[in-house]
Amino acid sequence: MRSRWRILVLISLALAACSEDRAVTRGAALYADHCAVCHGADKRGGGGAGIIGLSKTPPDLTLLSFRAGGTFPRAEVLAILQDYAQGTQSGRRMRPFAHLTADARQRIRTEAGRLRAPEPQVALLTYLETVQQP
């Protein structure tokens, strides 16, 4: 009985790792399609040249954890992604992408507790978390 339980735990861990890998891959693709034009392919805010209405350099997305005291601010980043997807952000001039809200919702853990978010937003969040600099 114990060995079956251990096998189930190992399978669950393997599936979770595969799921996270898929999220990172999808998040990277979404970033390339929607974010890199302004934030740069290197995620350091170097894009945006020639973008009409872009009044300042977009932030360096590799330093989100650093700026938050060493912990990736999942709830804050998710809130920005949700505002971005819905076109309701304040103080930002990013175009809305409604399809980022279209997929099924997923539960994720944040510093604010468990939240439910559309899968594309979770994928972007997961990807951004992997590119953080120390």
C-alpha positions in Angstrom: 0.0 0.0 0.0 2.8 2.4 0.8 4.5 1.8 -2.5 1.3 2.6 -4.4 1.0 5.9 -2.4 4.6 6.7 -3.2 4.1 6.0 -6.9 1.0 8.3 -6.9 3.0 11.0 -5.2 5.8 10.7 -7.8 3.4 10.7 -10.7 1.7 13.8 -9.2 5.0 15.6 -8.9 6.0 14.6 -12.4 2.7 15.9 -13.8 3.1 19.2 -11.9 6.6 19.6 -13.3 5.3 18.9 -16.9 2.5 21.4 -16.3 4.9 24.1 -15.2 7.1 23.4 -18.2 4.1 23.8 -20.5 3.2 27.0 -18.8 6.7 28.4 -19.1 6.7 27.5 -22.8 3.3 29.0 -23.5 4.2 32.1 -21.4 7.4 32.6 -23.4 5.4 32.5 -26.6 2.8 34.9 -25.3 5.5 37.2 -24.1 7.2 37.1 -27.6 3.8 37.9 -29.3 2.5 40.6 -26.9 5.1 42.0 -24.6 8.5 41.9 -26.3 7.6 44.8 -28.7 7.8 47.2 -25.7 9.6 45.4 -23.0 12.3 44.0 -25.4 13.2 40.4 -26.3 15.6 40.5 -23.3 12.7 41.6 -21.0 14.8 44.6 -19.8 12.5 47.3 -21.2 14.6 48.0 -24.2 11.8 47.7 -26.8 9.3 50.3 -27.7 11.3 52.2 -30.3 8.8 53.8 -32.7 5.7 52.8 -30.7 3.2 55.7 -31.0 2.1 56.9 -27.6 4.9 55.3 -25.6 6.0 58.1 -23.4 8.5 56.3 -21.2 10.7 53.3 -21.3 8.8 50.2 -20.1 10.1 48.6 -16.9 12.7 45.9 -16.7 10.7 42.7 -16.1 13.8 40.7 -15.0 14.0 42.8 -11.8 10.5 42.4 -10.4 11.6 40.1 -7.6 14.6 42.4 -6.8 12.3 45.5 -6.6 9.9 43.6 -4.3 12.6 42.7 -1.8 13.6 39.3 -3.2 10.3 37.6 -3.6 8.4 37.5 -6.9 5.2 39.6 -6.4 2.8 37.1 -8.0 -0.4 38.8 -6.9 0.8 42.2 -8.0 2.0 40.9 -11.4 -1.2 38.9 -11.9 -3.3 42.1 -11.2 -1.3 44.0 -13.8 -1.7 41.1 -16.3 -5.5 41.0 -15.7 -5.8 44.8 -16.1 -3.7 44.5 -19.3 -5.8 41.7 -20.7 -9.1 43.6 -20.0 -7.7 47.0 -21.1 -8.6 48.5 -17.6 -5.1 49.4 -16.5 -4.5 52.9 -15.0 -1.4 54.8 -15.8 -0.3 52.4 -18.5 -0.7 52.6 -22.2 -0.8 49.0 -23.1 -3.4 47.6 -25.6 -5.8 45.0 -24.4 -5.7 41.4 -25.5 -9.1 39.9 -24.7 -7.9 36.4 -25.6 -5.7 36.4 -22.5 -9.0 36.1 -20.5 -10.7 33.5 -22.7 -9.3 30.2 -21.4 -10.3 28.2 -18.4 -9.3 29.5 -15.0 -6.6 28.0 -12.9 -5.9 28.2 -9.2 -2.5 29.6 -8.3 -0.7 30.4 -5.0 0.3 34.0 -4.4 1.5 35.9 -1.4 -2.1 37.1 -1.1 -3.4 33.5 -0.9 -4.9 31.3 -3.6 -6.3 33.1 -6.6 -8.1 31.9 -9.8 -6.8 33.3 -13.1 -7.1 32.6 -16.8 -4.5 30.1 -18.0 -2.8 32.5 -20.4 -2.2 34.9 -17.6 -0.9 32.1 -15.4 1.5 31.1 -18.2 2.8 34.6 -18.5 3.2 34.9 -14.8 5.0 31.6 -14.6 7.3 32.6 -17.4 8.1 36.0 -15.9 8.9 34.3 -12.6 11.5 32.2 -14.3 13.4 35.1 -15.9 14.1 37.0 -12.6 17.6 38.2 -11.9 19.1 37.9 -8.4 
